[in-house]
Amino acid sequence: MTRGVAAARAVWGGGVLVVSRYLPVPRKVGLALGARHLAQAAAVLRRPEGVVARWGWTIDVTHSLSMLGLAAVSRRWRAPALANAVVAAGWARAARPRGRQRRTAATLPPGRTGSRSSSVNGFRSEGP
């Protein structure tokens, strides 16, 4: 998760805390959700390369799936649960790392070119 996404999450979490009494869910639920967003954002801002930054998106996926489950079984909570599932999925998408970064020649160990075509099973291949 980037610092920008973490900062946006902190703003979102603070907003949820501020408006928690007006949300269509029990206030304690709103407070807990806002606090969770703030804690996750703080952990990422403190350690941008830490485990929360790399895997925190799974919390959002789990939350989204749990809200889909709630929407399936509760007519009363269906609308807010579906809205929350969409928001949580959006956070998961924003926070998920975009894949492994390619190593550049500057970050490779000495003697390595980074080209896979010049080496097979650790042995250098000679051109035709």
Legacy VTK file of the C-alpha trace (Angstrom):
# vtk DataFile Version 3.0
C-alpha trace
ASCII
DATASET POLYDATA
POINTS 128 float
0.000 0.000 0.000
1.358 3.407 -0.894
1.558 6.325 1.475
-1.093 8.112 -0.592
-3.567 5.268 -0.134
-2.724 5.146 3.580
-3.301 8.903 3.910
-6.637 8.587 2.096
-7.562 5.695 4.404
-6.739 7.862 7.441
-9.037 10.598 6.151
-11.753 8.016 5.455
-11.388 6.477 8.918
-11.534 9.876 10.578
-14.621 10.724 8.557
-16.313 7.487 9.576
-15.595 8.300 13.230
-17.017 11.815 12.880
-20.255 10.746 11.158
-20.669 7.424 12.989
-23.857 8.567 14.740
-25.504 9.291 11.373
-24.623 6.011 9.637
-27.347 3.395 9.059
-25.532 0.965 11.387
-25.137 0.878 15.177
-22.779 3.641 16.327
-20.366 1.165 17.931
-19.960 -0.558 14.561
-19.150 2.753 12.875
-16.668 3.644 15.600
-14.956 0.244 15.350
-14.717 0.477 11.560
-13.347 4.026 11.656
-10.790 3.045 14.303
-9.716 0.040 12.227
-9.114 2.247 9.182
-7.094 4.717 11.269
-5.000 1.948 12.843
-4.301 0.349 9.470
-3.343 3.702 7.949
-1.066 4.528 10.899
0.691 1.150 10.638
1.357 1.663 6.927
2.511 5.252 7.339
4.875 4.154 10.104
6.316 1.195 8.164
5.537 1.528 4.427
7.352 -1.727 3.643
5.942 -3.655 6.609
3.597 -6.604 6.738
0.469 -4.430 7.054
1.428 -2.510 3.914
1.953 -5.763 1.987
-0.988 -7.783 3.320
-3.469 -5.294 4.790
-5.612 -5.525 1.660
-6.643 -9.020 2.778
-8.423 -7.439 5.749
-10.498 -5.434 3.276
-11.280 -8.517 1.171
-12.370 -10.393 4.293
-14.523 -7.453 5.368
-16.104 -7.237 1.910
-16.906 -10.958 1.884
-18.383 -10.799 5.384
-20.635 -7.933 4.303
-21.806 -9.950 1.296
-22.655 -12.766 3.699
-24.579 -10.386 5.940
-26.470 -9.012 2.930
-27.420 -12.558 1.924
-28.939 -13.437 5.288
-30.352 -10.162 6.622
-32.986 -8.192 4.803
-32.738 -5.399 7.390
-28.995 -4.842 6.880
-28.832 -5.671 3.159
-28.442 -2.142 1.754
-25.755 -0.913 4.180
-23.940 -4.263 3.969
-23.826 -4.136 0.163
-22.613 -0.534 0.228
-19.941 -1.482 2.745
-18.903 -4.504 0.653
-18.330 -2.254 -2.367
-16.327 0.268 -0.336
-14.209 -2.489 1.248
-13.540 -4.017 -2.173
-12.426 -0.602 -3.387
-9.998 -0.265 -0.486
-8.685 -3.774 -1.170
-8.060 -2.885 -4.807
-6.353 0.377 -3.898
-4.176 -1.195 -1.196
-3.119 -4.382 -2.970
0.470 -4.316 -4.220
0.696 -4.162 -7.995
2.952 -7.210 -8.321
6.629 -7.725 -7.891
8.870 -4.988 -9.090
11.457 -6.026 -11.622
15.004 -5.882 -10.419
17.060 -3.401 -12.356
20.718 -3.843 -13.255
21.582 -1.509 -10.367
19.977 -3.859 -7.816
21.318 -7.154 -9.198
24.281 -8.922 -7.617
27.641 -8.379 -9.375
28.059 -10.467 -12.524
24.310 -10.798 -13.175
22.749 -9.161 -16.191
19.108 -9.625 -15.312
18.452 -11.219 -18.680
17.010 -14.706 -18.458
17.860 -15.489 -22.061
21.597 -15.437 -21.368
21.416 -18.034 -18.606
19.689 -21.387 -18.368
19.842 -23.316 -15.093
22.722 -21.153 -13.940
24.895 -21.883 -17.014
25.661 -19.259 -19.578
24.560 -20.146 -23.050
26.701 -19.303 -26.002
25.070 -17.645 -28.952
24.769 -19.412 -32.346
LINES 1 129
128 0 1 2 3 4 5 6 7 8 9 10 11 12 13 14 15 16 17 18 19 20 21 22 23 24 25 26 27 28 29 30 31 32 33 34 35 36 37 38 39 40 41 42 43 44 45 46 47 48 49 50 51 52 53 54 55 56 57 58 59 60 61 62 63 64 65 66 67 68 69 70 71 72 73 74 75 76 77 78 79 80 81 82 83 84 85 86 87 88 89 90 91 92 93 94 95 96 97 98 99 100 101 102 103 104 105 106 107 108 109 110 111 112 113 114 115 116 117 118 119 120 121 122 123 124 125 126 127
